Amino acid sequence: MTLPPPSPMGAPPASGGDRLDFEIHPNPRPVAPAERAARLVNPGFGRVFTDHMVTIRYAEGKGWYDARVEAYGPISLDPAAAVLHYAQEIFEGLKAYHLADGRVVMFRPEANARRFAASAERMAMPRLPEQVFLDSLRELIKIDREWIPTTEEGSLYLRPFMFASEAFLGVRPAHEYLYLVTASSVGAYFAGGVKPATMWISQEYTRAAPGGTGAAKCGGNYAASLAAQAEAIEHGCDQVVFLDAVRREYIDELGGMNIFFVYDDGSLVTPPLTGTILPGITRDSIITLARDEGRRVEERPVSLAEWRADARSGRMREAFACGTAAVITPIGVVREPGSEFTVGDGGTGPVTESLRRTLVDIQRGRAEDRHGWVHRVL
Ligand SMILES: *Cc1c(COP(=O)(O)O)cnc(C)c1O
């Protein structure tokens, strides 16, 4: 049994004193207001980018330097840049919201800062001070605030990422890195509302093995999940669910979302963080909110056989996937080679719906923020 890694959510607070001054270079050709308004009407997900981005450089011996806010646009890379060969790359994803009273807030950004640092450590990359990470988000939100949708479902999706930029083909941790933050105006993740998704159980592929990079938010994990996701689509499913890499028996998570099961006594179960699962901030928030409601929440392994049997017997009433982008996605049908089963009645269960609403209401400033998760930016 491997010991669980330290949870990024439970890590000590950011050490103070690490600050960088950002040089602001406003985009000389920002998108005209009428054109921006047109792009914000139906932005979808990850297609509409704002006028600016943040860049910060790192060099061994020099540390982090040259923090800038500048025009969004292509970056130039040496073809020998290490990331293009050995994939030293990590990222984060979080949202900024425009509240009804005009405030602009982020949801639990310090948790993303801590997880980014934990991912960097796993990938042998330098640690960006958490305060610099938070400041970089604020700077970008401030300059691009007009790009935050004011619609009920809209938000500004922030994408901090870092990669090895050193031009060198030797295999070792690079000596130079580039950190960027881009922002994308997004609408509802699912056009036409939240609908139950169909899951494909991958028998052939796994996502992460013990000792591997499953708990780090790195691009490589996503690259490794795409063949399985393509297989899911071929079988008429929306998403793939990965089994553990050792026994191919226990449920790990989806390619980019964690998973929860809801039982007939109102309790919840989610697989434990043993190093192969990404410690989702949505996952952590749901555990807390469910316990606030007096529900029992267990972090324990759930086998595919148990999932199938409990769904068929009716002991398991609901299942859902969760992550920042889509918040909560109900799971209706689960398909395996040669058979399938349905969770509950295949629709959106009441516990799933109520947890989704509670979380979204906190994020949107409509419900009391008892845990200090909502951070004001503007
Ligand atoms: C980002 C991610 C999640 C969800 O994390 P949140 O912090 O809730 O957005 C879950 N699984 C994987 C593999 C991820 O990369």
The ligand as an ORCA input file, in Angstrom:
! r2SCAN-3c Opt
* xyz 0 1
  C      -7.872     19.152    -13.267
  C      -8.257     17.712    -13.088
  C      -9.330     17.316    -12.270
  C     -10.260     18.298    -11.599
  O      -9.606     19.178    -10.737
  P     -10.358     20.524    -10.278
  O      -9.365     21.163     -9.384
  O     -11.578     20.104     -9.589
  O     -10.632     21.290    -11.523
  C      -9.571     15.962    -12.116
  N      -8.827     15.044    -12.749
  C      -7.790     15.380    -13.541
  C      -7.016     14.303    -14.204
  C      -7.474     16.725    -13.740
  O      -6.463     17.044    -14.542
*
